[in-house]
Amino acid sequence: HVRRRTMSSKRGVGEGAAEGATSKKSRVLEVSPPDASVMEGLSPASQQKLLAAYAAVDENIKDNMVVGIGSGSTVVFAAQRIGERVKREKLSLICIPTSYQALQLIRENKLVLGDLSTSPKIDLCIDGADEVTPELDCIKGGGGCHVQEKIVAYNSATFVVVCDASKCSEHLGQNWRRGVPIEIIPLATEPITLKLQAMGGTVKLRMATAKMGPIVTDNGNFILDVDFGAIQRDRSQTLNTQILAIPGVVDTGLFLGMASKAYIGGPDGVRLMTKSSL
C-alpha cells in the first residue's frame, strides 16, 4: 500500500534541513492510511512517525528474514506493524533486539526472539535516530542504547532509519543540541572528560531521573553527552576516530555511512531518502 513519486527536495530531507541540500532528490511516498482506530488519539508528530514506520516495514520486510529491531518511539510503531504482518501473512521472521525496550517490543508483538549468537547475519535493521542529515549520517543514543544499536546495524545487510521531520538537519549537531552520546567505562570518566574537553567538546555526564547518580546502560556503563556544535561532514569521521582512540570509550552515537534508507514522516507525507538519491 505504498506508492512513490520522485521529486526534488528544496529543503533536503525534511522540514529541519537547511537549503544546502537543494540538489538532493527524494521520493514522497503515498502511504495508505491505516485503520482510523490506529491513528486515534495520536498527536500529529506521532501520526507522522507511525506512517514512516509503516512505510518502512511494508517496503522492506519479507518472509524468512532476520530483522534487527531498534529502539525509540518510532520503532514502537514499526514493531506493531511487523507483528500485524506476521499474524496476517504468516511470515517467518527472527527478530534481534537492540535494547531491553526492543526485547519487550518483540515479546509484546508476539515475534520470534533471536540473538547474535545464533543469527549473526541480519538481513534488515529498522531503527530510529535523534538526528539525520541528507547524507543519511545519524546521531543516535538519546535513549542510551547506541552501542547495541550500532552492533546490530553494522551486522545488517540493510540499515533503515525511521523518524519524523523534526530529526532532520543539514549537519550533525545542528538541531540535536544534547550532544554526541559516548558510552564509556565508568572507571575512565574523569580522564575521558578532560580529553573530550581538550577536543573542544562541552561534556555532561548523563544523570538518571528515577535514581540517584548517573544513568547506567544495558552494558553497565556510563554515557557522556558531548556538544561539539554543528559537525561538518568532512570533520565527522575524523572526530569519531579520535574519540574511539581514547582508552575507556566503548563507542559513540555517530552512525556514519551506515544507513541506506531513511523514511521521514512529515506534514507532506512520508519522504524516502536513499543513498542512490544523493
N, C-alpha and C positions, 0 to 999 in steps of 0.2 A: 504493500500500500504506500510505496514511496516513489514519487516521480521527480525528475530533475529538470532544471532549466539552468543553462550556463549564463553567467553574467559577469561583467567586470565589476569588481568591488571598488568603489571610490573611497572607502574608509577601511580597507584592509579586511581583517577577519570579522569585525563586528563593530558595535556601537563605540567601544572604547578605543579602537585602533586609530592611530594618527594618519594623516594624509600621505605619509611617506610610502604607503602601500598601494598607491594608485595603479601600479602596473600589475598587481596581483589579480588573479582570476579565481572566482569561487562559484559554487553552484548552490542555488537556493532550491531546497527540496520541498516538494508539495506532499506533505505528510497528512495522511487521512487521520482526522482527529479520533481519538479513542472514544469509547463509551462515555457519555456525559457524566456518569457516576464516578468515573476515574478522575475527572478534572474538577469535580465539585469540591468546593472548599479550599482549593489551592490558590495561592497568590499568583499574580501574573508571572513573577520570576520562577516560581515552582512549575507553572504550566510550561514555560519555555524549557526548563530543564527536562521535564517529562518528555516533551516532544523530541528533544535532541537525543535523549536516551533511547526512546522507542525507535527512532530512525536508525541509530547505530546498531541496535540489536537486529532489527528487521533486515538491514542491508548486509550484515556481516556474519550472523550466527547461522551455521549449517550443521547438519547431522554429523555425529561421530567426531565432534571437536573436543579438544581440551581447551578450556576457557579460563583465563585469569579474571577474577572478579576484584575490581578495585575498591576504593574507599571513598566516602564522602556523600553529600546529599544527592547529587545527580545519579550516582551509581545505585542508590536505593531504587530508583525508577527502572534502571537497566536490569537489575536483578529481578524485579517484579515482572518485567516483560519477558525475560528469559524463562521464568517459571511458567508464565502463561503459555508460551510457545511449546515448552517441553510437554506440558499437560495436553495441549490441543493437538500437536503434531507428532507426539510420541518420539521426540528427539532423544538421542543418546548422547549426553554430554558429561564430561568430567570437569568440575569447577575447582579452581585453585584459589584460595583466599590470599589477600594481601595484608590482612589485619584481622584482629578479633571481630571488628564490626563486619568485615566481609564474611567471616566464618558464620556469624549469626544470620546474615542475609541469605547465605547458601542454605542454611538449615530452615529458615522461616519460609523460603520459597520452594522447599522440598526438592532441592537439586542434589546431584551426586557430588559428594565431597571428595576431593583428591588432594595430593600434596606433591611437592617437587621430587621427593624421593622415589615415587612410583610413576610420576608423569613429568619428567624433567624437560620435555619438549612441548611447548604450549603453542597452539595454533593462533589464538587471538586473546588479547588482553583489552578489556574495556575499563577505563579509569577516568576520574575527574582531574581537574587542575585548578590551582589557585590563580594562575596567570598563564596565558598562551599568546605567542607572537605570530605574525603572519608566516614565519618560517617554521612554525609548529614547535619551537622551543618552549619549554614549560618551567614554571616553578611549582613544585608540589611539596607537601609536608605540613600544610596548615593544620591537618589533623594528627600529625605526629607519626605517620605510617610510611614515610617516603622510602626508607631503606628496603623494607619488604616489597613495597610497590615497585621500586626500581629493579629489584631482583627478578620479579615476575615479568615486568615489562621487557627487560633485557633478554629473557629467555623465551619471548613470544615472537612468532613469525610476523605478526602484525600487532601493532600497538595503536589503539584508537582512543582518542580523548573525547569526552563529552562534558559540556559545560554550558553556561548561559553567557550572553554577550558582555556582561559586566566584567568577565575574566579576561577580556582581550585588551592588548596594548601593543604599541609598536616595539617597545623594548622591555625586557625583563626588569622588574623592579620599578617600573614607571607608575603603574596603578596599584600593584601589590606592595604596600609600604611597610608590611610587618617584617620584611627582611627574608633572606635566604635561610631556610631551615637547615641546620647542620647537626646531625646526630653524633654525639661524642661519648667516649668512655668517661664516666664521672671523675675518675682519678685525675684526668688531664684538663679539667675545666679551666682552671686559672691560667696555666701556660698557653692553652689554645686561645683563650680570650685575648691575651696580650699579643699573640701572633696576628690574630684577625684585626685587632685594633691598629697594629702596625701596617696592615694592608689597606687601611682606610675604612674599615667597617665599624659601624656602631653596633655593639654587641649587647644582647639581652639574653639572660638565662630564662627559658620559658618556665613559668611557675604554674603550679596546679591551682585549680579553683575550688575543688572539693576536698582537698587535703593540704596539710602544711608542707611547704617546700616545693622543689621543682617537679615538673612532670617527669614521669618515668615511662619510657617507651615500652612496646611489647617485647623489645630485646633487652630491657633492663638498663637502658642508657638515658642520658640527658639530651636536651635539644637546646642549641643556641640559635637564636634568630638574629641574623646579621644583615643590617641595612647598608648596602654598598651604593645606594642611589640607583638611577637608571643605568643598566648594564648594556653597553653597546654590544652587538652580536660578535664583533671581531675580538672583544675582550672576554666574552663569557667562557669560552673553552680554556683560555689561559688561566682565568680566575679559578675555575673549577679544578684544574690540575694543581694549582698552587695550594688550594685548600686541602685537597686529598693527600698532599705530600706531608701534611703536618701529622706527626705521630699522635694517635688518640682520636683522630677523626675517623668515623665509621663511613659516612657518606653524606653527600649534600642533596638538597632538594632541587638542584639544577638538572633537568631532564633535557639534554641537548642532542638534537638529531635522532631522537628515538621514536617519536610519533610519526605515523604515516598518514593518518587522517585525523581531522577534528570536526566534530558535529557541534555547531554553535547555535543554541536556541536564542532567538531574539524576537522583537516585536514584528519583524517582517517574515518570520518563519524560521526554519532550520537551515543554516548555511553550512555547506560541506567544504572544508579546505583539505586539499591533499598535496603531497609533495610534488606530484606531477603538475599541479596547477601553479606552482611557484615560479 
